[in-house]
Amino acid sequence: MDQNIEDIAVATKSKHERIVALDIIRGFFLIVILIDHIELYPSGFDLLTGRGRLFVSAAEGFFFMSGLLVGMVYRRRLALGIKFIFKRMWGRALELYLASVFFTLLFSAAAVFLNHPSIKDGLYSVINWPHIVKETVLMRYGFGWADFLDRFAILMFLAPFGFYLLARKKWWLLLILSFGAWCLRGAFLINNFTISWQLLFMGAMIIGYYWYEIKNYWHSIPIKLKRNIKLGINSLTAVTFAVSYASVFLLSFLNERLISLPAWLQSFTLHWNTFNTWIWLYTQKWTLGPVRLILFMLWFTSLFMFIQRYYYHINSKTRGIVEMLGRNSLLVYIAHAFVVFVFKLLIPDHTNLLANFSITTAALFTLIAVVAGYKELEPRINKSMGRLLVLR
């Protein structure tokens, strides 16, 4: 192993500390994802989430946080060697791939067996199981609410190559390659989503790898300049978020009443519609438009600064529940897929505000209870599994 890699690993290990704010943010993103997947509007909760129609969504945050933590966690393991990093990351990628195949086939079979094919868009109109299995295995078909697992599997397969460059201080080369792939995303016929969103993951992995260097540099900035940077970031976030939020709620309200509006307000609404159509060309979600990417970094930075400042009070008020969800993100993500599926089966055709609020609340409490219950039983489960392995 190179001496510089050993030095980096030793230095980072001594600095290791769990960043509670990141767990809280990830837990918050998972809560937003559940609410938007239950998709009952209006519920009151949609005022918090923006109905998944803001210029930036929690999904980007989930991808970014995954890359961030990969960079932070695996840098501490560099002393074990690059071969170890490849082995562990590829092992994780295989687990995610197998989970993706399993859950896609499980949710597809459940939707067909329960005669509920419209429970989510994407299920084939003609059920041909050999074809479905083949397409699932080839990652060309996904169904259910854990359908990001195959994307994470691809990213975890690619991650050690990026990490190899980071370990040799060639972060700039990784950034160029990742950004270049993002620029070419429209040239590919398949997997445009993964090719686009890998920039979030790889970019976050670079930030996670150099987390402590970035932190030290930030602390070295003069207080007045630091205050002005914060003010600038928070001001831009407030303005852009307000525009995005208004486009979801106020603009839709105006469009519903367009005919009855005064002439000046009709003109204003039509011009706003034109602007909204234009801005969405650059905030497109599945190909990660450039404005969406910039706004995500802006909004995430503001969110992190806020949570980092008040995390103790947030943890106290939420009784550590949001942090718990963030600490167990993969478990929560998989559990939420089952919760959403079950609740989607039970939701009546017609609901009102009270019913939407009650159903969404019940789904949230169910998810929290499932995760908390599993974490309570996990030591016993692991102990029992250990005994079985010994007996074998």
Order of alpha helices (4+ residues) and beta strands (2+ residues): alpha-alpha-alpha-alpha-alpha-alpha-alpha-alpha-alpha-alpha-alpha-alpha-alpha-alpha-alpha-alpha
